[in-house]
Amino acid sequence: MLLTSFVPASLGRTYTAEDLSTTPLYKCLEKAGVSIARIVQEFTAIEADPGSAGLLGVSIGSALGLLHRISFDADGRPVQYIETSFVPGRVRFRIESIASNDPDTDTDAGQYVYADSAS
């Protein structure tokens, strides 16, 4: 699995590489006062380019999964962006959603987005 994570510079300055070697990023963000309130994830399929193919040990053009994930704080500010490429047969994702009765949220609905190659 190839994972790249980005955080705003102001948050990135609150911890060190040494901190990350012993503490999960979400704990570092929590220590910086960040409370994750919402996460948006999107899965899609891609073909392995030469760089990802070499790192993942697959052939160029092999099917890979791609996950984009954006985490937001309680004020709606993005506090983390993750891009993860993976070989489908080597990983398993478990996603748990909690429905909300709050009329200002849509967590009980979900949204499916797809593109048809004929369109």
PyMOL commands that place a pseudoatom at each C-alpha (Angstrom):
pseudoatom trace, name=CA, resn=MET, resi=1, chain=A, elem=C, hetatm=0, pos=[0.000, 0.000, 0.000]
pseudoatom trace, name=CA, resn=LEU, resi=2, chain=A, elem=C, hetatm=0, pos=[1.304, 3.463, -0.889]
pseudoatom trace, name=CA, resn=LEU, resi=3, chain=A, elem=C, hetatm=0, pos=[0.004, 6.195, 1.379]
pseudoatom trace, name=CA, resn=THR, resi=4, chain=A, elem=C, hetatm=0, pos=[0.657, 9.919, 1.071]
pseudoatom trace, name=CA, resn=SER, resi=5, chain=A, elem=C, hetatm=0, pos=[-0.749, 12.260, 3.701]
pseudoatom trace, name=CA, resn=PHE, resi=6, chain=A, elem=C, hetatm=0, pos=[-0.921, 16.043, 3.678]
pseudoatom trace, name=CA, resn=VAL, resi=7, chain=A, elem=C, hetatm=0, pos=[-1.875, 18.411, 6.502]
pseudoatom trace, name=CA, resn=PRO, resi=8, chain=A, elem=C, hetatm=0, pos=[-1.969, 22.215, 6.574]
pseudoatom trace, name=CA, resn=ALA, resi=9, chain=A, elem=C, hetatm=0, pos=[1.489, 23.676, 7.299]
pseudoatom trace, name=CA, resn=SER, resi=10, chain=A, elem=C, hetatm=0, pos=[0.242, 25.242, 10.531]
pseudoatom trace, name=CA, resn=LEU, resi=11, chain=A, elem=C, hetatm=0, pos=[-0.630, 21.779, 11.856]
pseudoatom trace, name=CA, resn=GLY, resi=12, chain=A, elem=C, hetatm=0, pos=[2.472, 20.125, 10.434]
pseudoatom trace, name=CA, resn=ARG, resi=13, chain=A, elem=C, hetatm=0, pos=[4.622, 22.465, 12.508]
pseudoatom trace, name=CA, resn=THR, resi=14, chain=A, elem=C, hetatm=0, pos=[3.111, 21.114, 15.738]
pseudoatom trace, name=CA, resn=TYR, resi=15, chain=A, elem=C, hetatm=0, pos=[4.885, 17.743, 15.553]
pseudoatom trace, name=CA, resn=THR, resi=16, chain=A, elem=C, hetatm=0, pos=[8.178, 16.296, 14.333]
pseudoatom trace, name=CA, resn=ALA, resi=17, chain=A, elem=C, hetatm=0, pos=[9.240, 13.327, 12.226]
pseudoatom trace, name=CA, resn=GLU, resi=18, chain=A, elem=C, hetatm=0, pos=[10.367, 11.740, 15.485]
pseudoatom trace, name=CA, resn=ASP, resi=19, chain=A, elem=C, hetatm=0, pos=[6.856, 12.209, 16.915]
pseudoatom trace, name=CA, resn=LEU, resi=20, chain=A, elem=C, hetatm=0, pos=[5.411, 10.421, 13.880]
pseudoatom trace, name=CA, resn=SER, resi=21, chain=A, elem=C, hetatm=0, pos=[7.806, 7.515, 14.319]
pseudoatom trace, name=CA, resn=THR, resi=22, chain=A, elem=C, hetatm=0, pos=[6.138, 6.664, 17.636]
pseudoatom trace, name=CA, resn=THR, resi=23, chain=A, elem=C, hetatm=0, pos=[2.701, 8.327, 17.494]
pseudoatom trace, name=CA, resn=PRO, resi=24, chain=A, elem=C, hetatm=0, pos=[-0.095, 7.938, 14.936]
pseudoatom trace, name=CA, resn=LEU, resi=25, chain=A, elem=C, hetatm=0, pos=[-0.797, 11.119, 12.958]
pseudoatom trace, name=CA, resn=TYR, resi=26, chain=A, elem=C, hetatm=0, pos=[-4.346, 11.394, 14.326]
pseudoatom trace, name=CA, resn=LYS, resi=27, chain=A, elem=C, hetatm=0, pos=[-2.942, 11.470, 17.869]
pseudoatom trace, name=CA, resn=CYS, resi=28, chain=A, elem=C, hetatm=0, pos=[-0.507, 14.230, 16.834]
pseudoatom trace, name=CA, resn=LEU, resi=29, chain=A, elem=C, hetatm=0, pos=[-3.394, 16.192, 15.358]
pseudoatom trace, name=CA, resn=GLU, resi=30, chain=A, elem=C, hetatm=0, pos=[-5.439, 15.611, 18.502]
pseudoatom trace, name=CA, resn=LYS, resi=31, chain=A, elem=C, hetatm=0, pos=[-2.587, 16.966, 20.632]
pseudoatom trace, name=CA, resn=ALA, resi=32, chain=A, elem=C, hetatm=0, pos=[-2.606, 20.052, 18.380]
pseudoatom trace, name=CA, resn=GLY, resi=33, chain=A, elem=C, hetatm=0, pos=[-6.260, 20.591, 19.302]
pseudoatom trace, name=CA, resn=VAL, resi=34, chain=A, elem=C, hetatm=0, pos=[-7.821, 19.111, 16.165]
pseudoatom trace, name=CA, resn=SER, resi=35, chain=A, elem=C, hetatm=0, pos=[-11.058, 17.204, 16.511]
pseudoatom trace, name=CA, resn=ILE, resi=36, chain=A, elem=C, hetatm=0, pos=[-12.062, 15.314, 13.372]
pseudoatom trace, name=CA, resn=ALA, resi=37, chain=A, elem=C, hetatm=0, pos=[-15.756, 15.924, 12.751]
pseudoatom trace, name=CA, resn=ARG, resi=38, chain=A, elem=C, hetatm=0, pos=[-16.273, 14.637, 9.225]
pseudoatom trace, name=CA, resn=ILE, resi=39, chain=A, elem=C, hetatm=0, pos=[-14.452, 12.457, 6.719]
pseudoatom trace, name=CA, resn=VAL, resi=40, chain=A, elem=C, hetatm=0, pos=[-15.135, 12.210, 2.995]
pseudoatom trace, name=CA, resn=GLN, resi=41, chain=A, elem=C, hetatm=0, pos=[-13.725, 9.183, 1.183]
pseudoatom trace, name=CA, resn=GLU, resi=42, chain=A, elem=C, hetatm=0, pos=[-13.781, 8.256, -2.471]
pseudoatom trace, name=CA, resn=PHE, resi=43, chain=A, elem=C, hetatm=0, pos=[-12.639, 4.962, -3.947]
pseudoatom trace, name=CA, resn=THR, resi=44, chain=A, elem=C, hetatm=0, pos=[-11.802, 4.473, -7.607]
pseudoatom trace, name=CA, resn=ALA, resi=45, chain=A, elem=C, hetatm=0, pos=[-9.684, 2.223, -9.817]
pseudoatom trace, name=CA, resn=ILE, resi=46, chain=A, elem=C, hetatm=0, pos=[-6.481, 3.243, -11.600]
pseudoatom trace, name=CA, resn=GLU, resi=47, chain=A, elem=C, hetatm=0, pos=[-3.711, 1.579, -13.572]
pseudoatom trace, name=CA, resn=ALA, resi=48, chain=A, elem=C, hetatm=0, pos=[-0.278, 1.235, -11.998]
pseudoatom trace, name=CA, resn=ASP, resi=49, chain=A, elem=C, hetatm=0, pos=[2.239, 3.700, -13.395]
pseudoatom trace, name=CA, resn=PRO, resi=50, chain=A, elem=C, hetatm=0, pos=[5.953, 2.772, -13.460]
pseudoatom trace, name=CA, resn=GLY, resi=51, chain=A, elem=C, hetatm=0, pos=[6.629, 4.275, -10.017]
pseudoatom trace, name=CA, resn=SER, resi=52, chain=A, elem=C, hetatm=0, pos=[3.714, 2.692, -8.176]
pseudoatom trace, name=CA, resn=ALA, resi=53, chain=A, elem=C, hetatm=0, pos=[4.147, -0.610, -10.027]
pseudoatom trace, name=CA, resn=GLY, resi=54, chain=A, elem=C, hetatm=0, pos=[7.742, -0.888, -8.824]
pseudoatom trace, name=CA, resn=LEU, resi=55, chain=A, elem=C, hetatm=0, pos=[6.917, 0.019, -5.242]
pseudoatom trace, name=CA, resn=LEU, resi=56, chain=A, elem=C, hetatm=0, pos=[3.909, -2.299, -5.075]
pseudoatom trace, name=CA, resn=GLY, resi=57, chain=A, elem=C, hetatm=0, pos=[5.557, -5.186, -6.926]
pseudoatom trace, name=CA, resn=VAL, resi=58, chain=A, elem=C, hetatm=0, pos=[3.049, -5.365, -9.776]
pseudoatom trace, name=CA, resn=SER, resi=59, chain=A, elem=C, hetatm=0, pos=[3.244, -4.911, -13.550]
pseudoatom trace, name=CA, resn=ILE, resi=60, chain=A, elem=C, hetatm=0, pos=[2.832, -1.500, -15.136]
pseudoatom trace, name=CA, resn=GLY, resi=61, chain=A, elem=C, hetatm=0, pos=[-0.831, -1.150, -16.076]
pseudoatom trace, name=CA, resn=SER, resi=62, chain=A, elem=C, hetatm=0, pos=[-2.052, -3.514, -13.342]
pseudoatom trace, name=CA, resn=ALA, resi=63, chain=A, elem=C, hetatm=0, pos=[-5.352, -2.607, -11.729]
pseudoatom trace, name=CA, resn=LEU, resi=64, chain=A, elem=C, hetatm=0, pos=[-4.980, -0.710, -8.471]
pseudoatom trace, name=CA, resn=GLY, resi=65, chain=A, elem=C, hetatm=0, pos=[-7.452, 0.772, -6.061]
pseudoatom trace, name=CA, resn=LEU, resi=66, chain=A, elem=C, hetatm=0, pos=[-7.157, 4.437, -5.140]
pseudoatom trace, name=CA, resn=LEU, resi=67, chain=A, elem=C, hetatm=0, pos=[-8.609, 6.022, -2.024]
pseudoatom trace, name=CA, resn=HIS, resi=68, chain=A, elem=C, hetatm=0, pos=[-8.864, 9.778, -1.568]
pseudoatom trace, name=CA, resn=ARG, resi=69, chain=A, elem=C, hetatm=0, pos=[-9.755, 10.826, 1.968]
pseudoatom trace, name=CA, resn=ILE, resi=70, chain=A, elem=C, hetatm=0, pos=[-10.307, 14.324, 3.357]
pseudoatom trace, name=CA, resn=SER, resi=71, chain=A, elem=C, hetatm=0, pos=[-10.765, 14.864, 7.091]
pseudoatom trace, name=CA, resn=PHE, resi=72, chain=A, elem=C, hetatm=0, pos=[-12.473, 18.026, 8.347]
pseudoatom trace, name=CA, resn=ASP, resi=73, chain=A, elem=C, hetatm=0, pos=[-12.561, 19.623, 11.787]
pseudoatom trace, name=CA, resn=ALA, resi=74, chain=A, elem=C, hetatm=0, pos=[-15.705, 20.845, 13.554]
pseudoatom trace, name=CA, resn=ASP, resi=75, chain=A, elem=C, hetatm=0, pos=[-15.482, 24.203, 11.743]
pseudoatom trace, name=CA, resn=GLY, resi=76, chain=A, elem=C, hetatm=0, pos=[-15.445, 22.472, 8.354]
pseudoatom trace, name=CA, resn=ARG, resi=77, chain=A, elem=C, hetatm=0, pos=[-11.763, 23.137, 7.687]
pseudoatom trace, name=CA, resn=PRO, resi=78, chain=A, elem=C, hetatm=0, pos=[-9.832, 20.369, 5.927]
pseudoatom trace, name=CA, resn=VAL, resi=79, chain=A, elem=C, hetatm=0, pos=[-7.154, 19.115, 8.308]
pseudoatom trace, name=CA, resn=GLN, resi=80, chain=A, elem=C, hetatm=0, pos=[-5.818, 16.112, 6.407]
pseudoatom trace, name=CA, resn=TYR, resi=81, chain=A, elem=C, hetatm=0, pos=[-5.775, 14.763, 2.858]
pseudoatom trace, name=CA, resn=ILE, resi=82, chain=A, elem=C, hetatm=0, pos=[-4.749, 11.156, 2.217]
pseudoatom trace, name=CA, resn=GLU, resi=83, chain=A, elem=C, hetatm=0, pos=[-4.154, 9.421, -1.092]
pseudoatom trace, name=CA, resn=THR, resi=84, chain=A, elem=C, hetatm=0, pos=[-3.701, 5.651, -0.896]
pseudoatom trace, name=CA, resn=SER, resi=85, chain=A, elem=C, hetatm=0, pos=[-2.925, 3.326, -3.803]
pseudoatom trace, name=CA, resn=PHE, resi=86, chain=A, elem=C, hetatm=0, pos=[-3.309, -0.387, -3.192]
pseudoatom trace, name=CA, resn=VAL, resi=87, chain=A, elem=C, hetatm=0, pos=[-3.399, -3.792, -4.860]
pseudoatom trace, name=CA, resn=PRO, resi=88, chain=A, elem=C, hetatm=0, pos=[-7.040, -4.901, -4.439]
pseudoatom trace, name=CA, resn=GLY, resi=89, chain=A, elem=C, hetatm=0, pos=[-6.275, -8.504, -3.462]
pseudoatom trace, name=CA, resn=ARG, resi=90, chain=A, elem=C, hetatm=0, pos=[-3.872, -7.446, -0.703]
pseudoatom trace, name=CA, resn=VAL, resi=91, chain=A, elem=C, hetatm=0, pos=[-6.028, -5.183, 1.454]
pseudoatom trace, name=CA, resn=ARG, resi=92, chain=A, elem=C, hetatm=0, pos=[-9.394, -5.040, 3.101]
pseudoatom trace, name=CA, resn=PHE, resi=93, chain=A, elem=C, hetatm=0, pos=[-11.202, -1.870, 4.129]
pseudoatom trace, name=CA, resn=ARG, resi=94, chain=A, elem=C, hetatm=0, pos=[-13.836, -1.706, 6.834]
pseudoatom trace, name=CA, resn=ILE, resi=95, chain=A, elem=C, hetatm=0, pos=[-15.941, 1.423, 6.767]
pseudoatom trace, name=CA, resn=GLU, resi=96, chain=A, elem=C, hetatm=0, pos=[-18.373, 2.153, 9.559]
pseudoatom trace, name=CA, resn=SER, resi=97, chain=A, elem=C, hetatm=0, pos=[-20.876, 4.981, 9.276]
pseudoatom trace, name=CA, resn=ILE, resi=98, chain=A, elem=C, hetatm=0, pos=[-23.039, 6.374, 12.017]
pseudoatom trace, name=CA, resn=ALA, resi=99, chain=A, elem=C, hetatm=0, pos=[-26.382, 7.781, 10.973]
pseudoatom trace, name=CA, resn=SER, resi=100, chain=A, elem=C, hetatm=0, pos=[-27.351, 11.159, 12.324]
pseudoatom trace, name=CA, resn=ASN, resi=101, chain=A, elem=C, hetatm=0, pos=[-30.780, 12.541, 13.115]
pseudoatom trace, name=CA, resn=ASP, resi=102, chain=A, elem=C, hetatm=0, pos=[-29.380, 16.048, 12.756]
pseudoatom trace, name=CA, resn=PRO, resi=103, chain=A, elem=C, hetatm=0, pos=[-31.187, 17.699, 9.811]
pseudoatom trace, name=CA, resn=ASP, resi=104, chain=A, elem=C, hetatm=0, pos=[-28.040, 19.711, 9.008]
pseudoatom trace, name=CA, resn=THR, resi=105, chain=A, elem=C, hetatm=0, pos=[-26.056, 16.579, 8.150]
pseudoatom trace, name=CA, resn=ASP, resi=106, chain=A, elem=C, hetatm=0, pos=[-26.463, 13.979, 5.443]
pseudoatom trace, name=CA, resn=THR, resi=107, chain=A, elem=C, hetatm=0, pos=[-24.585, 11.139, 7.123]
pseudoatom trace, name=CA, resn=ASP, resi=108, chain=A, elem=C, hetatm=0, pos=[-27.639, 8.917, 7.049]
pseudoatom trace, name=CA, resn=ALA, resi=109, chain=A, elem=C, hetatm=0, pos=[-28.000, 9.190, 3.285]
pseudoatom trace, name=CA, resn=GLY, resi=110, chain=A, elem=C, hetatm=0, pos=[-24.670, 8.616, 1.584]
pseudoatom trace, name=CA, resn=GLN, resi=111, chain=A, elem=C, hetatm=0, pos=[-23.998, 9.394, -2.030]
pseudoatom trace, name=CA, resn=TYR, resi=112, chain=A, elem=C, hetatm=0, pos=[-22.957, 7.138, -4.868]
pseudoatom trace, name=CA, resn=VAL, resi=113, chain=A, elem=C, hetatm=0, pos=[-21.047, 8.761, -7.685]
pseudoatom trace, name=CA, resn=TYR, resi=114, chain=A, elem=C, hetatm=0, pos=[-20.140, 6.840, -10.817]
pseudoatom trace, name=CA, resn=ALA, resi=115, chain=A, elem=C, hetatm=0, pos=[-19.156, 7.505, -14.370]
pseudoatom trace, name=CA, resn=ASP, resi=116, chain=A, elem=C, hetatm=0, pos=[-20.176, 5.352, -17.292]
pseudoatom trace, name=CA, resn=SER, resi=117, chain=A, elem=C, hetatm=0, pos=[-17.541, 5.126, -20.009]
pseudoatom trace, name=CA, resn=ALA, resi=118, chain=A, elem=C, hetatm=0, pos=[-20.304, 5.552, -22.592]
pseudoatom trace, name=CA, resn=SER, resi=119, chain=A, elem=C, hetatm=0, pos=[-21.261, 8.992, -21.260]
for i in range(1, 119): cmd.bond("trace and resi %d" % i, "trace and resi %d" % (i + 1))
show_as sticks, trace
zoom trace
